[in-house]
Amino acid sequence: MTVHDSADDLAELADVEAELDTRWPETKIEPSLTRISTLMDLLGSPQRSYPAIHVAGTNGKTSVTRMIDALMTALHRRTGRITSPHLQRVTERISVDGKPIRARTYIDTYRELEPYITMVDDSSTAAGGPRMSKFEVLTAMAYAVFAEAPVDVAVVETGMGGRWDATNVIDGIVSVITPIAMDHADYLGDTLSAIAGEKAGIIKPGEPDALGAVDPVTIIAEQNPEVMDVLLRAAVEAGTVVARQGSEFAVVGSATAVGGQMLTIQGLGGVYDEVFLPLHGAHQAANASLALAAVEAFFGAGPDRQLDIDAIRSGFATVGNPGRLERLRSAPTVFADAAHNPHGANALAQALAEEFDFRRLVGVIGVLGDKDARGLLEALEPVLDAVVVTNNGSPRALDAETLAEYATEVFGEERVVVQPFLPDAVEEAIALAEEAEGQRVSGAGVVITGSVVTAGAARTLFGKEPS
């Protein structure tokens, strides 16, 4: 329980969640913004009350969103932030001033919106459609909270896709596209080009009465060539300014530092040096350059205007990113990471290989049933000495026995252990990491990964508060 959330509030929050869980889950989307748009109209369009930076992509979305939030705060802007999914508690999804809203705020906002939600539900079902989805309701709640605060800028991570994502009722003056890879193929398409087309749906022309920068800007991470082609075409059609990672901005220097890394970033407005980022991995350095470019674009920085470098350093130094190569324990070192597809697992493996020197590293893997479990395991195999496969407790989880079959094919039977319950799996992994031929091993490590759900469960297991 946090300082601000009473037991009664948390109990009522659970009741609200039970109500919302009767709705369409966020893992299902349909090509329509009608319901969320109707609700926004009924509420007086709260999403028009502030400028927004909109973030889409497959991997790195949450990290980039959190970094932008931290930079904006350091530049004295009040922020509203949407991220998803949550690790431990649903209130994490809606943040103001960089902190999750209180349970009481979440409850009261839902109750205030409930009559309007019911009106939209009734209208939709009368026309033969579904009720509002849970994600649509949560998005509306976030936009209402931000208007009430009020915030100076909203930093919004899409849920799934972009074009038909409920968050897309905003018109971001800066659109950020993080690396795109295969994921959610059932809903977004079974090719990279198709997925990119859906993500590109957040790239829009500027509105005459838009708040913030006059010309909309699209910030694009390094991408597969076919993905980049789709994104550039969308930006040209929308008439936005484009800034590409590796061309207009880039990480030009990095060095491992205690607790993270020291970066030199070529931004849109010049070089930002001696930037400490308290996160590990080349992928997080790349995310930092994306976030900086987005903030520069928001403020109109360019060749003749650089942002305050001390504020940028301060902002990056405060970045927190729970569940992203997060250290939960020392001796042995235990990390949690939310990698849930091969692309994310490759980034995790690279960070583990380049920034740590474990003599023995054991993975605890729990994966959702609709993910590429085999591809994820293949990405991690080179850096893990052994793997303990488990079930993360989600109704969507791939059962441990099936996951063990995949793991055995990738790792070999002698490197695979099955423990269906996550606490037992973690205990087993720690024992495996600490022992080698009966001797204690210095430099032992455990990484718990495979899903956002797995990382969140690990945080709870180690007594971490929702963040």
Phi, psi and omega in degrees: 000131179280171180301326189265347186251112179284164178299321179295318179295319180293325177293318178291325175301319178297324178294317178297318178298322178297322176296314182293331181288352175279352181270171175309131179288161181288350177282356176243133175227157173227154185285072179200137171248015186299312186294312181294324178294319178297316179296319178300319178298317180297329182271000180085025176054060180300333182291351177268003186275354185204152175287160184221149168248124187250130186240122176231168180146186179259313182234145177089000183300310183295318179300313180296318180299316179294322179294316177301316178303312182296320179294317179299319178297317179295335178265018172067037174248136177280129188246149163243139185225133173246126171227158177198156350284174179275158179275312186232320184223140187299333180296343177300335187290334183241114182236146172232135184057034176079005182234141178302144177294158179288157177303320181296320177297317179300312182297310183296321179297316179299314181296324178293324181276343189305316179299323180287323176299318179297321178299317179292318177304311183297318180295318182292314182292328178296332179269007178089010181260181179275166169291171176300144177282164177300317182294324176298317180296315180298321179296316178299319178300316180298313181297325177292317178299317181296320179292324181289328189306307344274165179256160176274332181203141174257134176247111195240120173268132176293159176276294179219128179078232183182300185305312184253014178287141184301331179294345190281016170277355171270160173245095182294131176283341170232125176250132181241128177246111178280176181306136182252133179218177179291125177189149180052042184299330181299331184251329188257348181119156185257017173228156178299322180297317180296316179296317178299322178298322178291316179297323182293351180297345178277350180279117187225157174294158176290150176264142182304327182255020184297145176274138175102216184300147182289313183258127177294149183233140175248122179256122187238127175289166173301135188222162166304142183307318181292327176291314180301321179300316180297316183292319180294322177298318180296319180294320178296316180298324180277348180074029181268157169288143182240135172231123185251136175295134183093347177241291181276339178207157184187161167277120183253354177197141177208146178215139178296135178229165179298119179084007180166228182207153177256127188242152164239122186241128170275108180264185177291335183251013180129191184266133175246110184252170179052046178263112178272126177245117184279041179225153183258151171108143177298329180294326178285328173297317177297319177299322179297320179293325175297313182298316180297316179299321179296317180291320176301315180298320180301319183268002178075025178292150180195197184306330182255010181208112178253146176288159179302112186294328178293322177294320178297315177300316180298317180297312180296324182295338182263000184298127171246142183216075184303141176077011177239095187045050183269129179281120180260338185199155172244156175054074355281160177292129176237124178250154166240137179217138186272015178307129186224008175212169184302322180299312178294322179293324176298317179296319178297313181299319179297317180296318179296321182287322188271332189248355180227157182231061179287137173282331177213126183231127182241137178259143168248117189240124171228125190234148174282153188293339183264012181257165179277079184298317181298315179297322178296315179297319179297324180292326184272340187307317184297337185254354183253133176281330179204164180221137174250115182267146188209181175246128184276002176093352179284144173300339180269001187292144170287132183294149187299326182294316178294318178298324179296324178298314177298315183297321180296322178296326184272315187263336190092146188302324186290346182254008185240132174235142179250124173222103187298335182256130187304314179303319177294322180296318179294316178300317179296318181295319178298317179297317179295321182292326185275347185243137173212111182054041176080000183251147175291139183247123173283151181077032178274147180214155177226135174236125182257119190203185178116342183190154171299322178298316180298315180296319179295318178297324178294319178300316179297317181301324181265013172077022179279136177285150173306141186222000000 
